[in-house]
Amino acid sequence: MGNIKETVINRVIVEMQQWIETKVLKRLEEAIRSALYGCKVEEESTELSTCMDDNMYILQVFAANKKLEGRKEISIMQYVRHAKNFLEDINKNYRNVTKDDVKVYLARYSQNHKPNTVSNMKQFLSSFFTWLFFSLISTGKITAGVAQAELK
């Protein structure tokens, strides 16, 4: 079950990101993937999965993935801050976000910020939703038929 494997890998990366450098973190991820290759990982109870599907967890995984991409800590903080602000503002779980949620949020945000700031925020949110979309597809938690929010 690939999605449980991904969850385990993501949990280890999130836990270790504060303790090791990006280069070592990337090697750790590779080593874990190699060690689990060909193994079947099964979930013992559904409580763990339910608990880890919340917004804070997905933001931690997103941050860990940005670190794996080699982003600087200050950039990672900006990506996460904008995604967190969005999710808190709309008061929804990331799985329930709609295109309208994004459009309304962008309209409100645009009223109080300069165009360059709005453009940067769109870039951060676009990165989050693109990563989220492809992460969920790879774990089987979303189908390709689900509409992505337009951030252009």
PEFEN-V800006 format. One record per residue. N is the residue number from 1. PSI is psi in whole degrees, -180 to 180 (none if undefined). OMEGA is omega in degrees with one decimal (999 if undefined). Layout:
# PEFEN-V800006
n: {N N}
psi: {PSI PSI}
omega: {OMEGA OMEGA}
This chain:
# PEFEN-V800006
n: {1 2 3 4 5 6 7 8 9 10 11 12 13 14 15 16 17 18 19 20 21 22 23 24 25 26 27 28 29 30 31 32 33 34 35 36 37 38 39 40 41 42 43 44 45 46 47 48 49 50 51 52 53 54 55 56 57 58 59 60 61 62 63 64 65 66 67 68 69 70 71 72 73 74 75 76 77 78 79 80 81 82 83 84 85 86 87 88 89 90 91 92 93 94 95 96 97 98 99 100 101 102 103 104 105 106 107 108 109 110 111 112 113 114 115 116 117 118 119 120 121 122 123 124 125 126 127 128 129 130 131 132 133 134 135 136 137 138 139 140 141 142 143 144 145 146 147 148 149 150 151 152}
psi: {103 -36 -35 -40 -46 -41 -44 -48 -46 -39 -43 -45 -45 -44 -36 -15 -30 -13 -20 156 160 -44 -44 -36 -42 -43 -38 -46 -45 -43 -41 -47 -42 -44 -34 -7 128 -5 148 123 124 146 134 -39 160 -12 -42 -47 -46 -44 -36 -2 8 170 -41 -40 -47 -32 -36 -42 -41 -46 -43 -40 -36 -37 -41 -30 -10 16 150 153 -40 -36 -43 -43 -38 -45 -50 -41 -46 -41 -42 -45 -42 -51 -37 -39 -43 -13 50 157 146 -27 -19 9 136 168 -40 -37 -45 -45 -44 -43 -46 -39 -45 -44 -39 -27 -27 5 155 154 -40 -39 -41 -42 -43 -43 -41 -39 -44 -47 -39 -42 -44 -50 -34 -48 -46 -45 -51 -30 -43 -33 -45 -24 0 14 -4 152 160 -16 -8 132 136 151 143 122 19 none}
omega: {-174.5 -176.5 178.2 176.3 179.7 178.9 179.0 179.4 -179.5 179.1 179.4 -179.4 178.8 -179.1 -172.8 -173.1 -179.0 -174.0 -175.9 -178.7 -177.5 -178.7 179.6 178.2 177.5 179.4 177.0 179.1 178.6 -179.1 179.1 179.8 178.6 -179.1 -178.3 -178.8 179.6 179.3 175.3 179.8 -179.2 179.1 -179.0 177.6 -178.3 -178.6 -178.7 -179.1 -179.9 -179.3 -173.9 -178.7 -177.5 -175.6 -178.2 179.2 -177.0 176.1 176.2 178.7 177.4 179.5 179.1 178.6 175.4 177.0 177.4 177.1 179.3 178.4 176.1 -176.7 -179.3 177.1 178.9 179.4 178.8 177.9 -176.1 -179.1 -179.0 178.2 -180.0 179.1 178.7 -177.7 177.8 -178.5 -178.9 176.3 179.3 170.4 -177.4 -179.2 -174.6 -179.3 178.6 176.5 178.8 176.5 -178.5 -178.3 179.8 179.0 -179.9 179.0 179.1 -178.6 -178.4 -179.0 -173.2 -176.2 178.4 -177.8 -179.9 178.1 178.4 178.9 177.9 179.9 177.7 179.3 178.8 179.7 178.2 178.3 -179.9 -176.1 175.9 177.6 -178.1 -179.0 -177.7 175.8 -178.8 175.7 -177.0 179.0 177.9 -178.1 179.5 177.9 -178.4 -179.2 -180.0 -177.1 175.6 177.0 178.8 -178.8 -178.4 999}
